[in-house]
Amino acid sequence: MKWLKRIAYFFVFVYIILCIGLYFVQDRIIFHPHPIDQSHQFRTGIEVELKVEEGVFMNCLWIKEPNAKGAILYLHGNRGNIRRCIRQAQMMEGNGYDLFLVDYRSYGKSDGQLKSEEQLFADVQIAYDFLKKSYPENRIAIVGYSIGTGMASYIAAHNNPQQLALVAPYVSLLDLKNRYIPIIPGFLMKFRFRNDLYLPMVKCPVTIFHGTDDNVIPYDSAVDLEALDPKKIKLITLKGVSHRGAIFSRLFVKTMAANLN
């Protein structure tokens, strides 16, 4: 029986090492930033550098429209940077709302490194506070895509925006972990992004867009989120649309235009 105990000890040891390893590399699993040279000049918009802590600045892009009546704070997904996401944000152009794009720490031209969800929330709150200096809060819409939905719902829950739109959202990163790697204990998660916790706290209308062919974040995640408060949260089903395709969906463009006007 000694050999059985040795095998059991071996697997326990491997499991512990796996858990420790995932704890320290989860940032790299979740986030995939693409830095760009500080000399890069965007073809559109005005660059804004927001100080998030001493010596650390967050790079943002402010795309203005003539006689804008409000602004959209756009929080992109886990890959790329503002340069890659300009086309995504442009799906919301032409509705009389300026666009404000944020690059999280280590993305694009932004400084620093991502360390915690509290840090991310605080950084995005700084961007939101910046917009409040130029627009009444009831004319600020928040749009989050993929990983950005967790930050979007948090900011909406702790402020009073006009509306919140979530594109391809998850219930939480804990929920995704339980779907894909349930053997890893939840307390090891540094980033949880609890959409299920924040959405009930949101006071403005919430619209969710999710593709039925999303193979990254399952469509039933959106169904679960709508069920939290069907009177306030409206799910727009994008039939046959993939994860990346959701933000480019004609139904997304059409619905956002109607919501903003």
C-alpha atoms as an extended CHARMM CRD file, in Angstrom:
* protein
*
       261  EXT
         1         1  MET       CA              0.0000000000        0.0000000000        0.0000000000  PROA      1               0.0000000000
         2         2  LYS       CA              3.0050000000        2.2890000000        0.3630000000  PROA      2               0.0000000000
         3         3  TRP       CA              3.1820000000        2.7900000000       -3.3880000000  PROA      3               0.0000000000
         4         4  LEU       CA             -0.4520000000        3.9540000000       -3.4190000000  PROA      4               0.0000000000
         5         5  LYS       CA              0.3340000000        6.5540000000       -0.7620000000  PROA      5               0.0000000000
         6         6  ARG       CA              3.3770000000        7.6780000000       -2.7240000000  PROA      6               0.0000000000
         7         7  ILE       CA              1.2660000000        8.1140000000       -5.8520000000  PROA      7               0.0000000000
         8         8  ALA       CA             -1.3450000000       10.0360000000       -3.8570000000  PROA      8               0.0000000000
         9         9  TYR       CA              1.3280000000       12.2830000000       -2.3410000000  PROA      9               0.0000000000
        10        10  PHE       CA              2.8000000000       12.8410000000       -5.7920000000  PROA      10              0.0000000000
        11        11  PHE       CA             -0.5200000000       13.9720000000       -7.2410000000  PROA      11              0.0000000000
        12        12  VAL       CA             -1.1890000000       16.2120000000       -4.2490000000  PROA      12              0.0000000000
        13        13  PHE       CA              2.2580000000       17.7550000000       -4.7020000000  PROA      13              0.0000000000
        14        14  VAL       CA              1.6470000000       18.3000000000       -8.4290000000  PROA      14              0.0000000000
        15        15  TYR       CA             -1.7720000000       19.8320000000       -7.6800000000  PROA      15              0.0000000000
        16        16  ILE       CA             -0.2910000000       22.2610000000       -5.1520000000  PROA      16              0.0000000000
        17        17  ILE       CA              2.4780000000       23.2680000000       -7.5670000000  PROA      17              0.0000000000
        18        18  LEU       CA             -0.1400000000       23.7610000000      -10.3050000000  PROA      18              0.0000000000
        19        19  CYS       CA             -2.2440000000       25.9940000000       -8.0490000000  PROA      19              0.0000000000
        20        20  ILE       CA              0.7590000000       28.0690000000       -6.9920000000  PROA      20              0.0000000000
        21        21  GLY       CA              1.8840000000       28.4170000000      -10.5980000000  PROA      21              0.0000000000
        22        22  LEU       CA             -1.5630000000       29.5210000000      -11.7930000000  PROA      22              0.0000000000
        23        23  TYR       CA             -1.7850000000       32.0700000000       -8.9840000000  PROA      23              0.0000000000
        24        24  PHE       CA              1.3830000000       33.8060000000      -10.1330000000  PROA      24              0.0000000000
        25        25  VAL       CA              0.7230000000       33.6290000000      -13.8950000000  PROA      25              0.0000000000
        26        26  GLN       CA             -3.0200000000       34.3300000000      -13.9480000000  PROA      26              0.0000000000
        27        27  ASP       CA             -2.3430000000       37.9460000000      -14.9940000000  PROA      27              0.0000000000
        28        28  ARG       CA             -0.6690000000       36.6660000000      -18.1650000000  PROA      28              0.0000000000
        29        29  ILE       CA             -3.4720000000       34.1930000000      -18.7910000000  PROA      29              0.0000000000
        30        30  ILE       CA             -6.2140000000       36.8070000000      -18.4750000000  PROA      30              0.0000000000
        31        31  PHE       CA             -4.5500000000       39.8690000000      -20.0170000000  PROA      31              0.0000000000
        32        32  HSD       CA             -2.7150000000       40.1120000000      -23.3300000000  PROA      32              0.0000000000
        33        33  PRO       CA             -1.4930000000       43.7020000000      -23.6680000000  PROA      33              0.0000000000
        34        34  HSD       CA              0.2200000000       44.9530000000      -26.7990000000  PROA      34              0.0000000000
        35        35  PRO       CA              2.4680000000       47.9400000000      -26.0120000000  PROA      35              0.0000000000
        36        36  ILE       CA              3.0300000000       50.5030000000      -28.7530000000  PROA      36              0.0000000000
        37        37  ASP       CA              5.8170000000       53.0300000000      -29.1650000000  PROA      37              0.0000000000
        38        38  GLN       CA              5.3300000000       56.3320000000      -27.3660000000  PROA      38              0.0000000000
        39        39  SER       CA              6.0450000000       58.1400000000      -30.6410000000  PROA      39              0.0000000000
        40        40  HSD       CA              3.0280000000       56.5460000000      -32.3500000000  PROA      40              0.0000000000
        41        41  GLN       CA              0.4560000000       59.0730000000      -33.5370000000  PROA      41              0.0000000000
        42        42  PHE       CA             -3.1770000000       58.0440000000      -33.8240000000  PROA      42              0.0000000000
        43        43  ARG       CA             -4.9200000000       59.0000000000      -37.0550000000  PROA      43              0.0000000000
        44        44  THR       CA             -7.9890000000       60.1710000000      -35.1820000000  PROA      44              0.0000000000
        45        45  GLY       CA             -8.8620000000       61.6910000000      -31.8280000000  PROA      45              0.0000000000
        46        46  ILE       CA             -6.9480000000       63.5400000000      -29.1400000000  PROA      46              0.0000000000
        47        47  GLU       CA             -4.6100000000       61.7150000000      -26.7850000000  PROA      47              0.0000000000
        48        48  VAL       CA             -5.2050000000       62.2340000000      -23.0780000000  PROA      48              0.0000000000
        49        49  GLU       CA             -2.7230000000       61.1910000000      -20.3970000000  PROA      49              0.0000000000
        50        50  LEU       CA             -4.3980000000       60.5910000000      -17.0360000000  PROA      50              0.0000000000
        51        51  LYS       CA             -2.2670000000       60.3000000000      -13.9110000000  PROA      51              0.0000000000
        52        52  VAL       CA             -3.2780000000       57.1510000000      -11.9990000000  PROA      52              0.0000000000
        53        53  GLU       CA             -0.4610000000       57.2830000000       -9.4520000000  PROA      53              0.0000000000
        54        54  GLU       CA              2.8350000000       59.0730000000       -8.9800000000  PROA      54              0.0000000000
        55        55  GLY       CA              4.8450000000       58.6490000000      -12.1820000000  PROA      55              0.0000000000
        56        56  VAL       CA              2.2310000000       56.3760000000      -13.8040000000  PROA      56              0.0000000000
        57        57  PHE       CA             -0.0460000000       57.6130000000      -16.5990000000  PROA      57              0.0000000000
        58        58  MET       CA             -2.9250000000       55.9620000000      -18.4330000000  PROA      58              0.0000000000
        59        59  ASN       CA             -3.1710000000       56.6950000000      -22.1420000000  PROA      59              0.0000000000
        60        60  CYS       CA             -6.6470000000       57.4590000000      -23.4980000000  PROA      60              0.0000000000
        61        61  LEU       CA             -8.0550000000       58.5440000000      -26.8440000000  PROA      61              0.0000000000
        62        62  TRP       CA            -10.8250000000       61.1450000000      -27.0670000000  PROA      62              0.0000000000
        63        63  ILE       CA            -12.6900000000       61.0390000000      -30.3950000000  PROA      63              0.0000000000
        64        64  LYS       CA            -15.0000000000       64.0250000000      -30.6550000000  PROA      64              0.0000000000
        65        65  GLU       CA            -18.0610000000       64.6960000000      -32.7840000000  PROA      65              0.0000000000
        66        66  PRO       CA            -19.4520000000       68.1150000000      -33.7510000000  PROA      66              0.0000000000
        67        67  ASN       CA            -21.9380000000       69.4280000000      -31.1740000000  PROA      67              0.0000000000
        68        68  ALA       CA            -21.7570000000       66.2610000000      -29.0900000000  PROA      68              0.0000000000
        69        69  LYS       CA            -24.5540000000       65.7790000000      -26.5800000000  PROA      69              0.0000000000
        70        70  GLY       CA            -22.6810000000       63.2500000000      -24.4750000000  PROA      70              0.0000000000
        71        71  ALA       CA            -19.8400000000       60.7410000000      -24.3450000000  PROA      71              0.0000000000
        72        72  ILE       CA            -19.2930000000       56.9940000000      -24.4120000000  PROA      72              0.0000000000
        73        73  LEU       CA            -16.6480000000       55.5060000000      -22.1410000000  PROA      73              0.0000000000
        74        74  TYR       CA            -15.4600000000       52.4160000000      -24.0190000000  PROA      74              0.0000000000
        75        75  LEU       CA            -13.6250000000       49.6510000000      -22.1460000000  PROA      75              0.0000000000
        76        76  HSD       CA            -12.0920000000       47.1730000000      -24.5710000000  PROA      76              0.0000000000
        77        77  GLY       CA            -11.2600000000       43.4800000000      -24.2790000000  PROA      77              0.0000000000
        78        78  ASN       CA             -8.1560000000       41.7150000000      -23.0080000000  PROA      78              0.0000000000
        79        79  ARG       CA             -6.1300000000       41.8320000000      -26.2320000000  PROA      79              0.0000000000
        80        80  GLY       CA             -4.3770000000       44.6160000000      -28.0460000000  PROA      80              0.0000000000
        81        81  ASN       CA             -4.6840000000       48.3100000000      -27.2870000000  PROA      81              0.0000000000
        82        82  ILE       CA             -6.5540000000       51.4480000000      -28.3250000000  PROA      82              0.0000000000
        83        83  ARG       CA             -5.0660000000       51.3360000000      -31.8180000000  PROA      83              0.0000000000
        84        84  ARG       CA             -6.5170000000       47.8630000000      -32.3280000000  PROA      84              0.0000000000
        85        85  CYS       CA             -9.8610000000       48.8280000000      -30.8060000000  PROA      85              0.0000000000
        86        86  ILE       CA            -10.5630000000       52.0870000000      -32.6490000000  PROA      86              0.0000000000
        87        87  ARG       CA            -12.5700000000       50.1920000000      -35.2740000000  PROA      87              0.0000000000
        88        88  GLN       CA            -14.6560000000       48.5910000000      -32.5180000000  PROA      88              0.0000000000
        89        89  ALA       CA            -15.4430000000       51.9690000000      -30.9880000000  PROA      89              0.0000000000
        90        90  GLN       CA            -16.2640000000       53.4310000000      -34.3910000000  PROA      90              0.0000000000
        91        91  MET       CA            -19.3100000000       51.1560000000      -34.4990000000  PROA      91              0.0000000000
        92        92  MET       CA            -20.8400000000       53.7110000000      -32.1060000000  PROA      92              0.0000000000
        93        93  GLU       CA            -19.9340000000       56.8180000000      -34.1040000000  PROA      93              0.0000000000
        94        94  GLY       CA            -22.5150000000       59.0730000000      -35.7080000000  PROA      94              0.0000000000
        95        95  ASN       CA            -24.8970000000       59.1750000000      -32.7440000000  PROA      95              0.0000000000
        96        96  GLY       CA            -23.8650000000       62.5740000000      -31.4190000000  PROA      96              0.0000000000
        97        97  TYR       CA            -21.6930000000       61.1040000000      -28.6470000000  PROA      97              0.0000000000
        98        98  ASP       CA            -17.9700000000       61.5400000000      -28.2600000000  PROA      98              0.0000000000
        99        99  LEU       CA            -15.9290000000       58.3840000000      -27.7250000000  PROA      99              0.0000000000
       100       100  PHE       CA            -13.4130000000       57.9730000000      -24.9210000000  PROA      100             0.0000000000
       101       101  LEU       CA            -11.1600000000       54.9200000000      -25.1650000000  PROA      101             0.0000000000
       102       102  VAL       CA             -8.9910000000       53.7230000000      -22.2820000000  PROA      102             0.0000000000
       103       103  ASP       CA             -5.8240000000       51.6310000000      -22.4210000000  PROA      103             0.0000000000
       104       104  TYR       CA             -5.3210000000       49.7550000000      -19.1500000000  PROA      104             0.0000000000
       105       105  ARG       CA             -1.8900000000       49.6960000000      -17.5190000000  PROA      105             0.0000000000
       106       106  SER       CA              0.7530000000       48.0610000000      -19.7670000000  PROA      106             0.0000000000
       107       107  TYR       CA             -1.5600000000       48.3470000000      -22.8020000000  PROA      107             0.0000000000
       108       108  GLY       CA             -0.6190000000       50.6290000000      -25.6830000000  PROA      108             0.0000000000
       109       109  LYS       CA              1.1610000000       53.7070000000      -24.3540000000  PROA      109             0.0000000000
       110       110  SER       CA             -0.0690000000       53.2910000000      -20.7680000000  PROA      110             0.0000000000
       111       111  ASP       CA              2.5290000000       52.9030000000      -18.0320000000  PROA      111             0.0000000000
       112       112  GLY       CA              2.7670000000       50.4040000000      -15.1990000000  PROA      112             0.0000000000
       113       113  GLN       CA              1.6570000000       46.8380000000      -14.6920000000  PROA      113             0.0000000000
       114       114  LEU       CA             -1.6960000000       45.3040000000      -13.7780000000  PROA      114             0.0000000000
       115       115  LYS       CA             -1.6750000000       44.0430000000      -10.1930000000  PROA      115             0.0000000000
       116       116  SER       CA             -5.2700000000       43.7550000000       -8.9930000000  PROA      116             0.0000000000
       117       117  GLU       CA             -8.8760000000       44.3690000000       -9.9440000000  PROA      117             0.0000000000
       118       118  GLU       CA             -9.0460000000       47.1430000000       -7.3300000000  PROA      118             0.0000000000
       119       119  GLN       CA             -6.2480000000       48.9140000000       -9.1890000000  PROA      119             0.0000000000
       120       120  LEU       CA             -8.1100000000       48.5530000000      -12.5010000000  PROA      120             0.0000000000
       121       121  PHE       CA            -11.3560000000       49.8180000000      -11.0070000000  PROA      121             0.0000000000
       122       122  ALA       CA             -9.6000000000       52.8490000000       -9.5380000000  PROA      122             0.0000000000
       123       123  ASP       CA             -7.9130000000       53.6470000000      -12.8730000000  PROA      123             0.0000000000
       124       124  VAL       CA            -11.1720000000       53.4760000000      -14.8340000000  PROA      124             0.0000000000
       125       125  GLN       CA            -12.8920000000       55.6040000000      -12.1940000000  PROA      125             0.0000000000
       126       126  ILE       CA            -10.2820000000       58.2770000000      -12.8940000000  PROA      126             0.0000000000
       127       127  ALA       CA            -11.2540000000       58.1670000000      -16.5720000000  PROA      127             0.0000000000
       128       128  TYR       CA            -14.9370000000       58.4360000000      -15.6470000000  PROA      128             0.0000000000
       129       129  ASP       CA            -14.2480000000       61.3890000000      -13.3450000000  PROA      129             0.0000000000
       130       130  PHE       CA            -12.3530000000       63.0770000000      -16.1810000000  PROA      130             0.0000000000
       131       131  LEU       CA            -15.4210000000       62.7880000000      -18.4280000000  PROA      131             0.0000000000
       132       132  LYS       CA            -17.6650000000       64.2520000000      -15.7350000000  PROA      132             0.0000000000
       133       133  LYS       CA            -15.7110000000       67.5030000000      -16.0400000000  PROA      133             0.0000000000
       134       134  SER       CA            -16.9380000000       67.9120000000      -19.6340000000  PROA      134             0.0000000000
       135       135  TYR       CA            -20.3260000000       66.1480000000      -19.7100000000  PROA      135             0.0000000000
       136       136  PRO       CA            -23.3010000000       65.8910000000      -17.3460000000  PROA      136             0.0000000000
       137       137  GLU       CA            -23.3120000000       62.4120000000      -15.8370000000  PROA      137             0.0000000000
       138       138  ASN       CA            -26.7310000000       61.6440000000      -17.3190000000  PROA      138             0.0000000000
       139       139  ARG       CA            -25.0960000000       62.0340000000      -20.7330000000  PROA      139             0.0000000000
       140       140  ILE       CA            -22.3000000000       59.5380000000      -20.1370000000  PROA      140             0.0000000000
       141       141  ALA       CA            -22.8290000000       56.0070000000      -21.4240000000  PROA      141             0.0000000000
       142       142  ILE       CA            -20.5370000000       53.1290000000      -20.4900000000  PROA      142             0.0000000000
       143       143  VAL       CA            -19.8140000000       50.3190000000      -22.9380000000  PROA      143             0.0000000000
       144       144  GLY       CA            -17.7220000000       47.3040000000      -21.9670000000  PROA      144             0.0000000000
       145       145  TYR       CA            -16.6120000000       44.5030000000      -24.2580000000  PROA      145             0.0000000000
       146       146  SER       CA            -15.4930000000       41.0570000000      -23.0650000000  PROA      146             0.0000000000
       147       147  ILE       CA            -13.0370000000       41.5210000000      -20.1650000000  PROA      147             0.0000000000
       148       148  GLY       CA            -14.0350000000       45.1930000000      -20.1130000000  PROA      148             0.0000000000
       149       149  THR       CA            -17.5760000000       44.2980000000      -19.0170000000  PROA      149             0.0000000000
       150       150  GLY       CA            -16.3780000000       43.6260000000      -15.4690000000  PROA      150             0.0000000000
       151       151  MET       CA            -14.9320000000       47.1150000000      -15.1610000000  PROA      151             0.0000000000
       152       152  ALA       CA            -17.9240000000       48.6570000000      -16.9120000000  PROA      152             0.0000000000
       153       153  SER       CA            -20.4880000000       47.1440000000      -14.5470000000  PROA      153             0.0000000000
       154       154  TYR       CA            -18.4070000000       48.1200000000      -11.5040000000  PROA      154             0.0000000000
       155       155  ILE       CA            -18.1270000000       51.7540000000      -12.6180000000  PROA      155             0.0000000000
       156       156  ALA       CA            -21.8390000000       51.8990000000      -13.4790000000  PROA      156             0.0000000000
       157       157  ALA       CA            -22.7090000000       50.4490000000      -10.0590000000  PROA      157             0.0000000000
       158       158  HSD       CA            -20.6940000000       53.1150000000       -8.2320000000  PROA      158             0.0000000000
       159       159  ASN       CA            -21.7750000000       56.1060000000      -10.3260000000  PROA      159             0.0000000000
       160       160  ASN       CA            -24.8700000000       57.3720000000      -12.1300000000  PROA      160             0.0000000000
       161       161  PRO       CA            -24.3220000000       57.0580000000      -15.8910000000  PROA      161             0.0000000000
       162       162  GLN       CA            -27.0460000000       57.3940000000      -18.4860000000  PROA      162             0.0000000000
       163       163  GLN       CA            -26.8480000000       53.7360000000      -19.4930000000  PROA      163             0.0000000000
       164       164  LEU       CA            -24.6630000000       50.6530000000      -19.5100000000  PROA      164             0.0000000000
       165       165  ALA       CA            -24.0460000000       48.3090000000      -22.4340000000  PROA      165             0.0000000000
       166       166  LEU       CA            -22.1990000000       45.0080000000      -22.0270000000  PROA      166             0.0000000000
       167       167  VAL       CA            -20.9830000000       43.1390000000      -25.1010000000  PROA      167             0.0000000000
       168       168  ALA       CA            -20.1710000000       39.4280000000      -24.6500000000  PROA      168             0.0000000000
       169       169  PRO       CA            -20.1220000000       39.5760000000      -20.8300000000  PROA      169             0.0000000000
       170       170  TYR       CA            -19.3970000000       36.8280000000      -18.3240000000  PROA      170             0.0000000000
       171       171  VAL       CA            -21.1570000000       36.1930000000      -15.0190000000  PROA      171             0.0000000000
       172       172  SER       CA            -17.7590000000       36.5480000000      -13.3340000000  PROA      172             0.0000000000
       173       173  LEU       CA            -14.2310000000       35.3020000000      -13.8900000000  PROA      173             0.0000000000
       174       174  LEU       CA            -14.9270000000       32.9110000000      -11.0280000000  PROA      174             0.0000000000
       175       175  ASP       CA            -17.7680000000       31.4610000000      -13.0750000000  PROA      175             0.0000000000
       176       176  LEU       CA            -15.5030000000       31.0550000000      -16.1190000000  PROA      176             0.0000000000
       177       177  LYS       CA            -12.8840000000       29.3710000000      -13.9440000000  PROA      177             0.0000000000
       178       178  ASN       CA            -15.4940000000       26.9470000000      -12.6460000000  PROA      178             0.0000000000
       179       179  ARG       CA            -16.5410000000       26.1440000000      -16.2020000000  PROA      179             0.0000000000
       180       180  TYR       CA            -13.0620000000       25.4610000000      -17.5510000000  PROA      180             0.0000000000
       181       181  ILE       CA            -10.8190000000       24.5420000000      -14.6000000000  PROA      181             0.0000000000
       182       182  PRO       CA            -13.1080000000       23.7330000000      -11.6410000000  PROA      182             0.0000000000
       183       183  ILE       CA            -10.3560000000       21.9230000000       -9.7080000000  PROA      183             0.0000000000
       184       184  ILE       CA             -8.6110000000       25.2430000000       -9.0020000000  PROA      184             0.0000000000
       185       185  PRO       CA             -9.9650000000       26.8450000000       -5.7720000000  PROA      185             0.0000000000
       186       186  GLY       CA            -11.6550000000       30.2100000000       -6.1940000000  PROA      186             0.0000000000
       187       187  PHE       CA             -9.7090000000       31.9470000000       -3.4270000000  PROA      187             0.0000000000
       188       188  LEU       CA             -6.6340000000       31.9080000000       -5.6790000000  PROA      188             0.0000000000
       189       189  MET       CA             -8.3220000000       34.2910000000       -8.1500000000  PROA      189             0.0000000000
       190       190  LYS       CA             -6.8490000000       37.8040000000       -7.9510000000  PROA      190             0.0000000000
       191       191  PHE       CA             -9.2150000000       39.0420000000      -10.6670000000  PROA      191             0.0000000000
       192       192  ARG       CA            -12.8810000000       38.1060000000      -10.1710000000  PROA      192             0.0000000000
       193       193  PHE       CA            -14.8340000000       40.8270000000      -12.0000000000  PROA      193             0.0000000000
       194       194  ARG       CA            -18.2150000000       40.0220000000      -10.4530000000  PROA      194             0.0000000000
       195       195  ASN       CA            -20.7600000000       41.2020000000      -13.0180000000  PROA      195             0.0000000000
       196       196  ASP       CA            -23.3050000000       39.1730000000      -11.0560000000  PROA      196             0.0000000000
       197       197  LEU       CA            -22.5200000000       41.2490000000       -7.9670000000  PROA      197             0.0000000000
       198       198  TYR       CA            -22.3840000000       44.6980000000       -9.5810000000  PROA      198             0.0000000000
       199       199  LEU       CA            -25.3230000000       44.6130000000      -12.0170000000  PROA      199             0.0000000000
       200       200  PRO       CA            -27.9820000000       44.4870000000       -9.2750000000  PROA      200             0.0000000000
       201       201  MET       CA            -26.4220000000       47.6940000000       -7.8930000000  PROA      201             0.0000000000
       202       202  VAL       CA            -26.6490000000       49.5560000000      -11.2360000000  PROA      202             0.0000000000
       203       203  LYS       CA            -29.4380000000       52.1460000000      -11.3130000000  PROA      203             0.0000000000
       204       204  CYS       CA            -29.4670000000       52.9310000000      -15.0530000000  PROA      204             0.0000000000
       205       205  PRO       CA            -30.8460000000       50.7820000000      -17.9090000000  PROA      205             0.0000000000
       206       206  VAL       CA            -28.5740000000       47.8780000000      -18.8950000000  PROA      206             0.0000000000
       207       207  THR       CA            -28.3900000000       46.3050000000      -22.3550000000  PROA      207             0.0000000000
       208       208  ILE       CA            -26.5140000000       43.0650000000      -22.9330000000  PROA      208             0.0000000000
       209       209  PHE       CA            -25.4060000000       41.8920000000      -26.3820000000  PROA      209             0.0000000000
       210       210  HSD       CA            -24.2260000000       38.3000000000      -26.7410000000  PROA      210             0.0000000000
       211       211  GLY       CA            -23.6930000000       35.9860000000      -29.7090000000  PROA      211             0.0000000000
       212       212  THR       CA            -25.0870000000       32.4660000000      -29.6740000000  PROA      212             0.0000000000
       213       213  ASP       CA            -21.8940000000       31.1830000000      -31.3390000000  PROA      213             0.0000000000
       214       214  ASP       CA            -19.5440000000       32.6780000000      -28.7520000000  PROA      214             0.0000000000
       215       215  ASN       CA            -16.9430000000       29.9880000000      -27.9760000000  PROA      215             0.0000000000
       216       216  VAL       CA            -15.0150000000       32.1570000000      -25.4890000000  PROA      216             0.0000000000
       217       217  ILE       CA            -17.7450000000       33.2600000000      -23.0740000000  PROA      217             0.0000000000
       218       218  PRO       CA            -20.8500000000       31.0490000000      -23.3110000000  PROA      218             0.0000000000
       219       219  TYR       CA            -24.1140000000       32.6950000000      -24.3610000000  PROA      219             0.0000000000
       220       220  ASP       CA            -25.8720000000       31.3610000000      -21.2680000000  PROA      220             0.0000000000
       221       221  SER       CA            -23.6990000000       33.7240000000      -19.2100000000  PROA      221             0.0000000000
       222       222  ALA       CA            -25.7630000000       36.5840000000      -20.6410000000  PROA      222             0.0000000000
       223       223  VAL       CA            -28.9900000000       34.7020000000      -19.9160000000  PROA      223             0.0000000000
       224       224  ASP       CA            -27.9200000000       34.3230000000      -16.2900000000  PROA      224             0.0000000000
       225       225  LEU       CA            -27.1030000000       38.0310000000      -16.0420000000  PROA      225             0.0000000000
       226       226  GLU       CA            -30.4490000000       39.1020000000      -17.4890000000  PROA      226             0.0000000000
       227       227  ALA       CA            -32.2090000000       36.8880000000      -14.9450000000  PROA      227             0.0000000000
       228       228  LEU       CA            -30.7300000000       39.0020000000      -12.1370000000  PROA      228             0.0000000000
       229       229  ASP       CA            -33.2200000000       41.7920000000      -12.9330000000  PROA      229             0.0000000000
       230       230  PRO       CA            -35.2270000000       41.3160000000      -16.1750000000  PROA      230             0.0000000000
       231       231  LYS       CA            -37.0060000000       44.6590000000      -15.7030000000  PROA      231             0.0000000000
       232       232  LYS       CA            -33.7460000000       46.6080000000      -15.7750000000  PROA      232             0.0000000000
       233       233  ILE       CA            -31.4950000000       44.3160000000      -17.8310000000  PROA      233             0.0000000000
       234       234  LYS       CA            -32.3620000000       43.6330000000      -21.4740000000  PROA      234             0.0000000000
       235       235  LEU       CA            -30.6090000000       40.8640000000      -23.3980000000  PROA      235             0.0000000000
       236       236  ILE       CA            -30.2160000000       41.3010000000      -27.1600000000  PROA      236             0.0000000000
       237       237  THR       CA            -29.4700000000       37.8870000000      -28.6740000000  PROA      237             0.0000000000
       238       238  LEU       CA            -27.0870000000       37.9510000000      -31.6360000000  PROA      238             0.0000000000
       239       239  LYS       CA            -27.9330000000       34.7810000000      -33.5140000000  PROA      239             0.0000000000
       240       240  GLY       CA            -25.0100000000       33.0050000000      -35.1470000000  PROA      240             0.0000000000
       241       241  VAL       CA            -22.5520000000       35.6760000000      -33.9650000000  PROA      241             0.0000000000
       242       242  SER       CA            -19.1460000000       34.8380000000      -32.4820000000  PROA      242             0.0000000000
       243       243  HSD       CA            -17.3320000000       36.4470000000      -29.5540000000  PROA      243             0.0000000000
       244       244  ARG       CA            -15.3700000000       38.8930000000      -31.7000000000  PROA      244             0.0000000000
       245       245  GLY       CA            -18.2830000000       39.4440000000      -34.0550000000  PROA      245             0.0000000000
       246       246  ALA       CA            -20.5880000000       40.7610000000      -31.3320000000  PROA      246             0.0000000000
       247       247  ILE       CA            -19.0690000000       44.2420000000      -31.2460000000  PROA      247             0.0000000000
       248       248  PHE       CA            -19.4020000000       44.4980000000      -35.0510000000  PROA      248             0.0000000000
       249       249  SER       CA            -22.9620000000       43.1870000000      -35.1890000000  PROA      249             0.0000000000
       250       250  ARG       CA            -25.4970000000       45.2910000000      -37.1090000000  PROA      250             0.0000000000
       251       251  LEU       CA            -27.9800000000       44.6670000000      -34.3190000000  PROA      251             0.0000000000
       252       252  PHE       CA            -25.5000000000       46.1070000000      -31.8110000000  PROA      252             0.0000000000
       253       253  VAL       CA            -25.0060000000       49.2030000000      -33.9890000000  PROA      253             0.0000000000
       254       254  LYS       CA            -28.7520000000       49.6420000000      -34.5360000000  PROA      254             0.0000000000
       255       255  THR       CA            -29.6920000000       49.1710000000      -30.8840000000  PROA      255             0.0000000000
       256       256  MET       CA            -26.9840000000       51.4970000000      -29.5970000000  PROA      256             0.0000000000
       257       257  ALA       CA            -28.1050000000       54.1820000000      -32.0640000000  PROA      257             0.0000000000
       258       258  ALA       CA            -31.6740000000       53.8800000000      -30.7760000000  PROA      258             0.0000000000
       259       259  ASN       CA            -30.5500000000       53.9240000000      -27.1200000000  PROA      259             0.0000000000
       260       260  LEU       CA            -28.3910000000       57.0050000000      -27.5790000000  PROA      260             0.0000000000
       261       261  ASN       CA            -31.0070000000       59.0430000000      -29.4470000000  PROA      261             0.0000000000
